[in-house]
Amino acid sequence: MYNRSHKIILFITCITVFMASLDVFIVNVALNNIGQSIGQVSLSNLSWVLNGYAIFYAALLVPAGKLADRYGQKRGFVWGIALFTASSLGAALSGNLWLLVMFRCLQAAGGAMLTPSGLGLLLTNIPEEHKKRAVRIWASSGSLAAAAGPAVGGFLLELSWEWIFVVNIPIGILAFLAALRYIPKDKPNQASRLPDLWGGLLLIIAIGSLSLGLDKGPDWGWGNVYTWGSFIVFALALLWFILQSRRHPFPIIEFSLFRSRPFTRSSIGVALINAAFALELLSVIMYLQNVWNWSTLATGLALTLGPCLVWPSATLAQRLARHIQINKIAAIGNLLIGAGPLLFILSAQATPNYWLQILPGWLVIGIGYGFALPIMISSATSDLPREQASTGSAVVNMSRQIGSVLGTTLLVIALSTSSAPALGTFRHGWWIALVLSLFGAVAALGILPKAEKVLG
């Protein structure tokens, strides 16, 4: 029976995933304000406030899930809340770019602990007949945060940028206390082996050094020893990570997963779609603030409508899937995500007209994201054995974060072609987003499970 305690557990897990997701979108809107406040104008440096979070979250998601299995879902969840909340306080008090980046990385570690353990708590505590609905509500909390994030960020930034982190503290404390009181203890699985923590560190080094080389390449020079050093570290760390993953009994990425074509195509497609979206999101924010000189509040409100269409579009895609193969729907979604920046390229002007120049493309992007992402994530595990489904899902979510790093980094490179962001440099970034979306559409066409191919 779906009683009061079940509803409380659902609420606690939803409010924490909402908090973590909200923070991601708020920080995008706040990037300019943070830079002005701490005297940092270099986008290649400021981008690490976003990339540091995404890199650590991507690399720690699988180990955090396995650690929660070993030591208990409640323990992992509570420690995740505590770490996220404490690092939010540290970020608010930092006042220095690299100190802020450090606390953002700690936030990511907390978020990586929250996500799999929160889902695990739902699956073990909610009655079987209500599990699917509970998981849908939990997942939609992230979509709600995406819709609310820009507007909430705009309002908080009217006070100061520190408030985007301060807002997490009371939420985190209440969730922490409620979790201790209302979530029942679960039995740790001591038979579960420790995950490949060294592999997680190698993955952080690999992604981080690649992003560093691409970010700072325009500043250092592409032939500079530091730039090439970053790429060499990336290559060595990636090779070591692959060798380590092949030897370890519980690696971060099980390479056998990639024998499944839907999983491989979905992982690539999810990375591409999130690269395009991360580029589009940050570019529109910076365009409104730096070219049109809009306030953070106006920018936040302007960005609200697009994410609001993600959930209705995902629902519509589910209904269309009864009549159209899901790979075609996902490919159409990717094409719509590419159509958004194409509309920006064709219509954006230095003279502001939000309703004609930005809103149409932003709405199309929101619809495309709703069409493509849920289908591609769910298709990833469709052909996997049951015992690999949870790991496969975590790896696909890792791909989302890696894609976000890629998109942010590519925007930094595009905007570095001019000493000051101008309409022309933003068009460079939008062309890149369009190309990423086209590749994403090609990847999406290969996500169809074998069973559906036979039926089709």
Contacts in CASP RR format, 6 or more apart in sequence:
PFRMAT RR
TARGET T0000
AUTHOR 0000-0000-0000
METHOD contacts of the structure
MODEL  1
MYNRSHKIILFITCITVFMASLDVFIVNVALNNIGQSIGQVSLSNLSWVL
NGYAIFYAALLVPAGKLADRYGQKRGFVWGIALFTASSLGAALSGNLWLL
VMFRCLQAAGGAMLTPSGLGLLLTNIPEEHKKRAVRIWASSGSLAAAAGP
AVGGFLLELSWEWIFVVNIPIGILAFLAALRYIPKDKPNQASRLPDLWGG
LLLIIAIGSLSLGLDKGPDWGWGNVYTWGSFIVFALALLWFILQSRRHPF
PIIEFSLFRSRPFTRSSIGVALINAAFALELLSVIMYLQNVWNWSTLATG
LALTLGPCLVWPSATLAQRLARHIQINKIAAIGNLLIGAGPLLFILSAQA
TPNYWLQILPGWLVIGIGYGFALPIMISSATSDLPREQASTGSAVVNMSR
QIGSVLGTTLLVIALSTSSAPALGTFRHGWWIALVLSLFGAVAALGILPK
AEKVLG
1 127 0 8 1.000
2 126 0 8 1.000
2 127 0 8 1.000
2 130 0 8 1.000
5 182 0 8 1.000
6 125 0 8 1.000
6 126 0 8 1.000
6 127 0 8 1.000
6 130 0 8 1.000
6 134 0 8 1.000
8 178 0 8 1.000
8 182 0 8 1.000
9 121 0 8 1.000
9 122 0 8 1.000
9 125 0 8 1.000
9 126 0 8 1.000
9 182 0 8 1.000
9 183 0 8 1.000
10 122 0 8 1.000
10 126 0 8 1.000
10 134 0 8 1.000
10 137 0 8 1.000
10 138 0 8 1.000
12 175 0 8 1.000
12 178 0 8 1.000
12 179 0 8 1.000
12 182 0 8 1.000
12 183 0 8 1.000
13 77 0 8 1.000
13 118 0 8 1.000
13 119 0 8 1.000
13 121 0 8 1.000
13 122 0 8 1.000
13 138 0 8 1.000
14 137 0 8 1.000
14 138 0 8 1.000
14 141 0 8 1.000
15 141 0 8 1.000
15 171 0 8 1.000
15 175 0 8 1.000
16 77 0 8 1.000
16 81 0 8 1.000
16 84 0 8 1.000
16 114 0 8 1.000
16 118 0 8 1.000
16 172 0 8 1.000
16 175 0 8 1.000
17 114 0 8 1.000
17 115 0 8 1.000
17 118 0 8 1.000
17 138 0 8 1.000
17 141 0 8 1.000
17 142 0 8 1.000
17 145 0 8 1.000
18 141 0 8 1.000
18 142 0 8 1.000
18 144 0 8 1.000
18 145 0 8 1.000
19 84 0 8 1.000
19 145 0 8 1.000
19 168 0 8 1.000
19 171 0 8 1.000
19 172 0 8 1.000
19 175 0 8 1.000
20 84 0 8 1.000
20 107 0 8 1.000
20 110 0 8 1.000
20 111 0 8 1.000
20 114 0 8 1.000
20 115 0 8 1.000
20 145 0 8 1.000
21 141 0 8 1.000
21 142 0 8 1.000
21 145 0 8 1.000
21 146 0 8 1.000
22 145 0 8 1.000
22 148 0 8 1.000
22 149 0 8 1.000
22 152 0 8 1.000
23 88 0 8 1.000
23 107 0 8 1.000
23 164 0 8 1.000
23 165 0 8 1.000
23 168 0 8 1.000
24 53 0 8 1.000
24 145 0 8 1.000
25 145 0 8 1.000
25 146 0 8 1.000
25 148 0 8 1.000
25 149 0 8 1.000
25 150 0 8 1.000
25 153 0 8 1.000
25 281 0 8 1.000
25 307 0 8 1.000
26 149 0 8 1.000
26 150 0 8 1.000
26 152 0 8 1.000
26 153 0 8 1.000
26 154 0 8 1.000
26 156 0 8 1.000
26 164 0 8 1.000
27 34 0 8 1.000
27 49 0 8 1.000
27 50 0 8 1.000
27 53 0 8 1.000
27 104 0 8 1.000
27 164 0 8 1.000
28 50 0 8 1.000
28 150 0 8 1.000
28 281 0 8 1.000
28 282 0 8 1.000
28 285 0 8 1.000
29 149 0 8 1.000
29 150 0 8 1.000
29 153 0 8 1.000
29 154 0 8 1.000
29 157 0 8 1.000
29 285 0 8 1.000
29 296 0 8 1.000
29 299 0 8 1.000
29 300 0 8 1.000
29 303 0 8 1.000
30 153 0 8 1.000
30 154 0 8 1.000
30 157 0 8 1.000
30 161 0 8 1.000
30 164 0 8 1.000
30 296 0 8 1.000
31 46 0 8 1.000
31 47 0 8 1.000
31 49 0 8 1.000
31 50 0 8 1.000
31 282 0 8 1.000
31 285 0 8 1.000
31 286 0 8 1.000
32 285 0 8 1.000
32 286 0 8 1.000
32 289 0 8 1.000
32 290 0 8 1.000
32 296 0 8 1.000
33 157 0 8 1.000
33 161 0 8 1.000
33 296 0 8 1.000
34 40 0 8 1.000
34 46 0 8 1.000
34 49 0 8 1.000
34 97 0 8 1.000
34 100 0 8 1.000
34 161 0 8 1.000
35 41 0 8 1.000
35 46 0 8 1.000
35 97 0 8 1.000
37 95 0 8 1.000
37 160 0 8 1.000
37 161 0 8 1.000
38 95 0 8 1.000
38 96 0 8 1.000
38 97 0 8 1.000
38 100 0 8 1.000
40 46 0 8 1.000
40 97 0 8 1.000
42 219 0 8 1.000
43 286 0 8 1.000
43 412 0 8 1.000
43 415 0 8 1.000
43 416 0 8 1.000
44 215 0 8 1.000
44 216 0 8 1.000
44 217 0 8 1.000
44 218 0 8 1.000
44 219 0 8 1.000
44 412 0 8 1.000
44 416 0 8 1.000
45 97 0 8 1.000
46 97 0 8 1.000
47 215 0 8 1.000
47 408 0 8 1.000
47 409 0 8 1.000
47 411 0 8 1.000
47 412 0 8 1.000
48 97 0 8 1.000
48 98 0 8 1.000
48 101 0 8 1.000
48 215 0 8 1.000
49 97 0 8 1.000
49 100 0 8 1.000
49 101 0 8 1.000
49 104 0 8 1.000
50 278 0 8 1.000
50 282 0 8 1.000
50 404 0 8 1.000
50 408 0 8 1.000
51 208 0 8 1.000
51 211 0 8 1.000
51 215 0 8 1.000
51 404 0 8 1.000
51 405 0 8 1.000
51 408 0 8 1.000
51 409 0 8 1.000
52 101 0 8 1.000
52 104 0 8 1.000
52 105 0 8 1.000
52 108 0 8 1.000
52 208 0 8 1.000
52 405 0 8 1.000
53 104 0 8 1.000
53 105 0 8 1.000
53 107 0 8 1.000
53 108 0 8 1.000
54 108 0 8 1.000
54 401 0 8 1.000
54 402 0 8 1.000
54 403 0 8 1.000
54 404 0 8 1.000
54 405 0 8 1.000
54 408 0 8 1.000
55 105 0 8 1.000
55 108 0 8 1.000
55 204 0 8 1.000
55 207 0 8 1.000
55 208 0 8 1.000
55 211 0 8 1.000
55 401 0 8 1.000
55 405 0 8 1.000
56 105 0 8 1.000
56 108 0 8 1.000
56 109 0 8 1.000
56 112 0 8 1.000
56 204 0 8 1.000
57 108 0 8 1.000
57 109 0 8 1.000
57 111 0 8 1.000
57 112 0 8 1.000
57 401 0 8 1.000
58 203 0 8 1.000
58 207 0 8 1.000
58 398 0 8 1.000
58 399 0 8 1.000
58 400 0 8 1.000
58 401 0 8 1.000
58 402 0 8 1.000
58 405 0 8 1.000
59 200 0 8 1.000
59 201 0 8 1.000
59 203 0 8 1.000
59 204 0 8 1.000
59 207 0 8 1.000
59 252 0 8 1.000
59 398 0 8 1.000
60 108 0 8 1.000
60 109 0 8 1.000
60 112 0 8 1.000
60 113 0 8 1.000
60 200 0 8 1.000
61 112 0 8 1.000
61 115 0 8 1.000
61 116 0 8 1.000
61 394 0 8 1.000
61 397 0 8 1.000
61 398 0 8 1.000
61 401 0 8 1.000
62 195 0 8 1.000
62 252 0 8 1.000
62 253 0 8 1.000
62 391 0 8 1.000
62 394 0 8 1.000
62 395 0 8 1.000
62 398 0 8 1.000
63 112 0 8 1.000
63 195 0 8 1.000
63 196 0 8 1.000
63 197 0 8 1.000
63 200 0 8 1.000
63 252 0 8 1.000
64 76 0 8 1.000
64 109 0 8 1.000
64 110 0 8 1.000
64 111 0 8 1.000
64 112 0 8 1.000
64 113 0 8 1.000
64 115 0 8 1.000
64 116 0 8 1.000
64 117 0 8 1.000
65 112 0 8 1.000
65 113 0 8 1.000
65 116 0 8 1.000
65 117 0 8 1.000
65 195 0 8 1.000
65 394 0 8 1.000
66 192 0 8 1.000
66 193 0 8 1.000
66 194 0 8 1.000
66 195 0 8 1.000
66 250 0 8 1.000
67 76 0 8 1.000
67 113 0 8 1.000
67 194 0 8 1.000
67 195 0 8 1.000
68 75 0 8 1.000
68 76 0 8 1.000
68 77 0 8 1.000
68 113 0 8 1.000
68 116 0 8 1.000
68 117 0 8 1.000
68 120 0 8 1.000
69 189 0 8 1.000
69 192 0 8 1.000
70 188 0 8 1.000
70 189 0 8 1.000
70 190 0 8 1.000
70 192 0 8 1.000
70 193 0 8 1.000
70 194 0 8 1.000
71 188 0 8 1.000
72 117 0 8 1.000
72 186 0 8 1.000
72 187 0 8 1.000
72 188 0 8 1.000
72 189 0 8 1.000
73 117 0 8 1.000
73 118 0 8 1.000
73 120 0 8 1.000
73 121 0 8 1.000
73 124 0 8 1.000
73 186 0 8 1.000
74 117 0 8 1.000
74 121 0 8 1.000
74 179 0 8 1.000
74 183 0 8 1.000
74 184 0 8 1.000
74 185 0 8 1.000
74 186 0 8 1.000
75 188 0 8 1.000
76 113 0 8 1.000
76 117 0 8 1.000
77 113 0 8 1.000
77 114 0 8 1.000
77 117 0 8 1.000
77 118 0 8 1.000
77 121 0 8 1.000
77 179 0 8 1.000
77 183 0 8 1.000
78 176 0 8 1.000
78 179 0 8 1.000
78 180 0 8 1.000
78 183 0 8 1.000
79 110 0 8 1.000
79 113 0 8 1.000
80 109 0 8 1.000
80 110 0 8 1.000
80 111 0 8 1.000
80 113 0 8 1.000
80 114 0 8 1.000
80 117 0 8 1.000
81 110 0 8 1.000
81 114 0 8 1.000
81 172 0 8 1.000
81 175 0 8 1.000
81 176 0 8 1.000
81 179 0 8 1.000
82 176 0 8 1.000
83 106 0 8 1.000
83 107 0 8 1.000
83 109 0 8 1.000
83 110 0 8 1.000
83 111 0 8 1.000
83 113 0 8 1.000
84 107 0 8 1.000
84 110 0 8 1.000
84 111 0 8 1.000
84 114 0 8 1.000
84 168 0 8 1.000
84 172 0 8 1.000
85 168 0 8 1.000
85 169 0 8 1.000
85 171 0 8 1.000
85 172 0 8 1.000
85 173 0 8 1.000
85 176 0 8 1.000
86 106 0 8 1.000
87 103 0 8 1.000
87 104 0 8 1.000
87 106 0 8 1.000
87 107 0 8 1.000
87 109 0 8 1.000
87 110 0 8 1.000
88 103 0 8 1.000
88 107 0 8 1.000
88 165 0 8 1.000
88 166 0 8 1.000
88 168 0 8 1.000
88 169 0 8 1.000
89 165 0 8 1.000
89 166 0 8 1.000
89 169 0 8 1.000
90 103 0 8 1.000
90 165 0 8 1.000
91 100 0 8 1.000
91 103 0 8 1.000
91 104 0 8 1.000
91 107 0 8 1.000
91 165 0 8 1.000
92 162 0 8 1.000
92 163 0 8 1.000
92 165 0 8 1.000
92 166 0 8 1.000
92 169 0 8 1.000
93 162 0 8 1.000
94 100 0 8 1.000
94 102 0 8 1.000
94 103 0 8 1.000
115 397 0 8 1.000
116 390 0 8 1.000
116 394 0 8 1.000
118 138 0 8 1.000
119 135 0 8 1.000
119 138 0 8 1.000
121 183 0 8 1.000
121 186 0 8 1.000
122 131 0 8 1.000
122 134 0 8 1.000
122 135 0 8 1.000
122 138 0 8 1.000
123 131 0 8 1.000
123 135 0 8 1.000
124 186 0 8 1.000
125 183 0 8 1.000
125 184 0 8 1.000
126 134 0 8 1.000
140 311 0 8 1.000
143 307 0 8 1.000
143 310 0 8 1.000
143 311 0 8 1.000
143 314 0 8 1.000
144 311 0 8 1.000
146 307 0 8 1.000
146 310 0 8 1.000
147 304 0 8 1.000
147 306 0 8 1.000
147 307 0 8 1.000
147 308 0 8 1.000
147 310 0 8 1.000
148 304 0 8 1.000
149 300 0 8 1.000
149 304 0 8 1.000
150 285 0 8 1.000
150 299 0 8 1.000
150 300 0 8 1.000
150 301 0 8 1.000
150 302 0 8 1.000
150 303 0 8 1.000
150 304 0 8 1.000
150 307 0 8 1.000
151 300 0 8 1.000
151 301 0 8 1.000
151 303 0 8 1.000
151 304 0 8 1.000
152 167 0 8 1.000
153 164 0 8 1.000
153 296 0 8 1.000
153 300 0 8 1.000
154 296 0 8 1.000
154 297 0 8 1.000
154 299 0 8 1.000
154 300 0 8 1.000
154 301 0 8 1.000
155 297 0 8 1.000
156 163 0 8 1.000
156 164 0 8 1.000
156 167 0 8 1.000
157 163 0 8 1.000
157 164 0 8 1.000
157 296 0 8 1.000
157 297 0 8 1.000
158 296 0 8 1.000
158 297 0 8 1.000
193 249 0 8 1.000
193 250 0 8 1.000
194 250 0 8 1.000
195 250 0 8 1.000
195 252 0 8 1.000
196 244 0 8 1.000
196 245 0 8 1.000
196 248 0 8 1.000
196 250 0 8 1.000
196 251 0 8 1.000
196 252 0 8 1.000
198 244 0 8 1.000
199 241 0 8 1.000
199 244 0 8 1.000
199 245 0 8 1.000
199 248 0 8 1.000
199 251 0 8 1.000
199 252 0 8 1.000
200 241 0 8 1.000
200 252 0 8 1.000
202 237 0 8 1.000
202 238 0 8 1.000
202 240 0 8 1.000
202 241 0 8 1.000
202 244 0 8 1.000
203 237 0 8 1.000
203 241 0 8 1.000
203 252 0 8 1.000
205 233 0 8 1.000
205 237 0 8 1.000
206 234 0 8 1.000
206 237 0 8 1.000
206 238 0 8 1.000
206 241 0 8 1.000
207 402 0 8 1.000
207 405 0 8 1.000
208 234 0 8 1.000
208 405 0 8 1.000
209 229 0 8 1.000
209 230 0 8 1.000
209 231 0 8 1.000
209 233 0 8 1.000
209 234 0 8 1.000
209 237 0 8 1.000
210 230 0 8 1.000
210 231 0 8 1.000
210 234 0 8 1.000
211 405 0 8 1.000
211 409 0 8 1.000
212 230 0 8 1.000
213 220 0 8 1.000
213 226 0 8 1.000
213 227 0 8 1.000
213 229 0 8 1.000
213 230 0 8 1.000
213 231 0 8 1.000
213 234 0 8 1.000
214 409 0 8 1.000
214 410 0 8 1.000
214 412 0 8 1.000
214 413 0 8 1.000
215 409 0 8 1.000
215 412 0 8 1.000
215 413 0 8 1.000
216 226 0 8 1.000
216 227 0 8 1.000
216 230 0 8 1.000
217 224 0 8 1.000
217 227 0 8 1.000
217 413 0 8 1.000
218 412 0 8 1.000
218 413 0 8 1.000
218 416 0 8 1.000
218 417 0 8 1.000
219 416 0 8 1.000
220 226 0 8 1.000
220 227 0 8 1.000
221 227 0 8 1.000
241 252 0 8 1.000
242 255 0 8 1.000
244 251 0 8 1.000
245 251 0 8 1.000
245 252 0 8 1.000
245 253 0 8 1.000
245 254 0 8 1.000
245 255 0 8 1.000
246 255 0 8 1.000
253 395 0 8 1.000
253 398 0 8 1.000
254 388 0 8 1.000
254 391 0 8 1.000
254 392 0 8 1.000
254 395 0 8 1.000
256 388 0 8 1.000
257 263 0 8 1.000
257 384 0 8 1.000
257 388 0 8 1.000
257 391 0 8 1.000
257 392 0 8 1.000
257 395 0 8 1.000
258 264 0 8 1.000
258 267 0 8 1.000
260 383 0 8 1.000
260 384 0 8 1.000
261 383 0 8 1.000
261 446 0 8 1.000
262 379 0 8 1.000
262 380 0 8 1.000
262 382 0 8 1.000
262 383 0 8 1.000
262 446 0 8 1.000
262 447 0 8 1.000
262 448 0 8 1.000
262 449 0 8 1.000
263 380 0 8 1.000
263 381 0 8 1.000
263 383 0 8 1.000
263 384 0 8 1.000
263 392 0 8 1.000
263 396 0 8 1.000
265 443 0 8 1.000
265 444 0 8 1.000
265 445 0 8 1.000
265 446 0 8 1.000
265 447 0 8 1.000
266 376 0 8 1.000
266 377 0 8 1.000
266 379 0 8 1.000
266 380 0 8 1.000
266 396 0 8 1.000
266 443 0 8 1.000
266 447 0 8 1.000
267 380 0 8 1.000
267 395 0 8 1.000
267 396 0 8 1.000
267 399 0 8 1.000
268 399 0 8 1.000
268 440 0 8 1.000
268 443 0 8 1.000
269 334 0 8 1.000
269 376 0 8 1.000
269 399 0 8 1.000
269 439 0 8 1.000
269 440 0 8 1.000
269 443 0 8 1.000
269 444 0 8 1.000
270 373 0 8 1.000
270 376 0 8 1.000
270 377 0 8 1.000
270 380 0 8 1.000
270 396 0 8 1.000
270 399 0 8 1.000
270 400 0 8 1.000
270 403 0 8 1.000
271 399 0 8 1.000
271 400 0 8 1.000
271 402 0 8 1.000
271 403 0 8 1.000
271 406 0 8 1.000
272 334 0 8 1.000
272 403 0 8 1.000
272 436 0 8 1.000
272 437 0 8 1.000
272 439 0 8 1.000
272 440 0 8 1.000
272 443 0 8 1.000
273 334 0 8 1.000
273 337 0 8 1.000
273 369 0 8 1.000
273 372 0 8 1.000
273 373 0 8 1.000
273 376 0 8 1.000
273 436 0 8 1.000
273 437 0 8 1.000
273 440 0 8 1.000
274 373 0 8 1.000
274 399 0 8 1.000
274 400 0 8 1.000
274 401 0 8 1.000
274 403 0 8 1.000
274 404 0 8 1.000
274 407 0 8 1.000
275 403 0 8 1.000
275 404 0 8 1.000
275 406 0 8 1.000
275 407 0 8 1.000
275 410 0 8 1.000
275 436 0 8 1.000
276 337 0 8 1.000
276 338 0 8 1.000
276 341 0 8 1.000
276 407 0 8 1.000
276 433 0 8 1.000
276 434 0 8 1.000
276 436 0 8 1.000
276 437 0 8 1.000
276 440 0 8 1.000
277 337 0 8 1.000
277 365 0 8 1.000
277 369 0 8 1.000
277 404 0 8 1.000
278 403 0 8 1.000
278 404 0 8 1.000
278 405 0 8 1.000
278 406 0 8 1.000
278 407 0 8 1.000
278 408 0 8 1.000
278 411 0 8 1.000
279 407 0 8 1.000
279 408 0 8 1.000
279 410 0 8 1.000
279 411 0 8 1.000
279 429 0 8 1.000
279 432 0 8 1.000
279 433 0 8 1.000
279 436 0 8 1.000
280 337 0 8 1.000
280 340 0 8 1.000
280 341 0 8 1.000
280 365 0 8 1.000
280 430 0 8 1.000
280 433 0 8 1.000
281 303 0 8 1.000
282 408 0 8 1.000
282 411 0 8 1.000
283 341 0 8 1.000
283 411 0 8 1.000
283 426 0 8 1.000
283 429 0 8 1.000
283 430 0 8 1.000
283 433 0 8 1.000
284 303 0 8 1.000
284 344 0 8 1.000
284 358 0 8 1.000
284 362 0 8 1.000
285 299 0 8 1.000
285 300 0 8 1.000
285 303 0 8 1.000
286 415 0 8 1.000
286 421 0 8 1.000
286 426 0 8 1.000
287 348 0 8 1.000
287 358 0 8 1.000
287 421 0 8 1.000
287 423 0 8 1.000
287 426 0 8 1.000
288 294 0 8 1.000
288 298 0 8 1.000
288 299 0 8 1.000
288 302 0 8 1.000
288 358 0 8 1.000
289 295 0 8 1.000
289 296 0 8 1.000
289 299 0 8 1.000
290 420 0 8 1.000
290 421 0 8 1.000
291 350 0 8 1.000
291 421 0 8 1.000
291 422 0 8 1.000
291 423 0 8 1.000
291 426 0 8 1.000
292 352 0 8 1.000
294 302 0 8 1.000
294 352 0 8 1.000
302 354 0 8 1.000
302 358 0 8 1.000
302 359 0 8 1.000
302 362 0 8 1.000
303 362 0 8 1.000
305 359 0 8 1.000
305 362 0 8 1.000
305 363 0 8 1.000
306 362 0 8 1.000
306 363 0 8 1.000
306 365 0 8 1.000
306 366 0 8 1.000
307 366 0 8 1.000
309 363 0 8 1.000
309 366 0 8 1.000
309 367 0 8 1.000
309 370 0 8 1.000
310 366 0 8 1.000
310 369 0 8 1.000
310 370 0 8 1.000
310 373 0 8 1.000
311 370 0 8 1.000
313 366 0 8 1.000
313 367 0 8 1.000
313 368 0 8 1.000
313 369 0 8 1.000
313 370 0 8 1.000
313 371 0 8 1.000
314 370 0 8 1.000
314 371 0 8 1.000
314 373 0 8 1.000
314 374 0 8 1.000
316 371 0 8 1.000
317 329 0 8 1.000
317 370 0 8 1.000
317 371 0 8 1.000
317 374 0 8 1.000
317 375 0 8 1.000
318 374 0 8 1.000
320 329 0 8 1.000
321 329 0 8 1.000
321 375 0 8 1.000
325 448 0 8 1.000
325 452 0 8 1.000
325 456 0 8 1.000
326 375 0 8 1.000
326 379 0 8 1.000
326 447 0 8 1.000
326 448 0 8 1.000
326 452 0 8 1.000
327 379 0 8 1.000
327 444 0 8 1.000
327 445 0 8 1.000
327 446 0 8 1.000
327 447 0 8 1.000
327 448 0 8 1.000
328 445 0 8 1.000
329 371 0 8 1.000
329 372 0 8 1.000
329 375 0 8 1.000
330 371 0 8 1.000
330 372 0 8 1.000
330 375 0 8 1.000
330 376 0 8 1.000
330 379 0 8 1.000
330 444 0 8 1.000
330 447 0 8 1.000
331 372 0 8 1.000
331 440 0 8 1.000
331 441 0 8 1.000
331 442 0 8 1.000
331 444 0 8 1.000
331 445 0 8 1.000
332 368 0 8 1.000
332 371 0 8 1.000
332 372 0 8 1.000
332 441 0 8 1.000
333 367 0 8 1.000
333 368 0 8 1.000
333 369 0 8 1.000
333 370 0 8 1.000
333 371 0 8 1.000
333 372 0 8 1.000
333 441 0 8 1.000
333 444 0 8 1.000
334 368 0 8 1.000
334 372 0 8 1.000
334 437 0 8 1.000
334 438 0 8 1.000
334 440 0 8 1.000
334 441 0 8 1.000
334 443 0 8 1.000
334 444 0 8 1.000
335 437 0 8 1.000
335 438 0 8 1.000
335 441 0 8 1.000
336 364 0 8 1.000
336 365 0 8 1.000
336 366 0 8 1.000
336 367 0 8 1.000
336 368 0 8 1.000
336 371 0 8 1.000
336 372 0 8 1.000
337 364 0 8 1.000
337 365 0 8 1.000
337 366 0 8 1.000
337 368 0 8 1.000
337 369 0 8 1.000
337 372 0 8 1.000
337 433 0 8 1.000
337 437 0 8 1.000
338 365 0 8 1.000
338 433 0 8 1.000
338 434 0 8 1.000
338 437 0 8 1.000
338 438 0 8 1.000
339 361 0 8 1.000
339 364 0 8 1.000
340 360 0 8 1.000
340 361 0 8 1.000
340 362 0 8 1.000
340 364 0 8 1.000
340 365 0 8 1.000
341 361 0 8 1.000
341 365 0 8 1.000
341 429 0 8 1.000
341 430 0 8 1.000
341 431 0 8 1.000
341 433 0 8 1.000
341 434 0 8 1.000
341 437 0 8 1.000
342 430 0 8 1.000
342 434 0 8 1.000
343 360 0 8 1.000
343 361 0 8 1.000
343 364 0 8 1.000
344 357 0 8 1.000
344 358 0 8 1.000
344 361 0 8 1.000
344 426 0 8 1.000
344 427 0 8 1.000
344 430 0 8 1.000
345 427 0 8 1.000
345 430 0 8 1.000
345 431 0 8 1.000
345 434 0 8 1.000
347 356 0 8 1.000
347 357 0 8 1.000
347 360 0 8 1.000
348 357 0 8 1.000
348 358 0 8 1.000
348 423 0 8 1.000
348 426 0 8 1.000
348 427 0 8 1.000
349 357 0 8 1.000
349 423 0 8 1.000
350 423 0 8 1.000
372 444 0 8 1.000
375 447 0 8 1.000
376 396 0 8 1.000
376 444 0 8 1.000
376 447 0 8 1.000
377 393 0 8 1.000
377 396 0 8 1.000
377 397 0 8 1.000
379 447 0 8 1.000
379 448 0 8 1.000
379 449 0 8 1.000
380 392 0 8 1.000
380 393 0 8 1.000
380 396 0 8 1.000
380 447 0 8 1.000
381 388 0 8 1.000
381 389 0 8 1.000
381 392 0 8 1.000
381 393 0 8 1.000
381 396 0 8 1.000
382 449 0 8 1.000
383 449 0 8 1.000
383 450 0 8 1.000
384 392 0 8 1.000
407 432 0 8 1.000
407 436 0 8 1.000
410 429 0 8 1.000
410 432 0 8 1.000
410 436 0 8 1.000
411 429 0 8 1.000
411 432 0 8 1.000
414 425 0 8 1.000
414 426 0 8 1.000
414 428 0 8 1.000
414 429 0 8 1.000
414 432 0 8 1.000
415 421 0 8 1.000
415 425 0 8 1.000
415 426 0 8 1.000
415 428 0 8 1.000
415 429 0 8 1.000
417 425 0 8 1.000
417 428 0 8 1.000
418 424 0 8 1.000
418 425 0 8 1.000
END
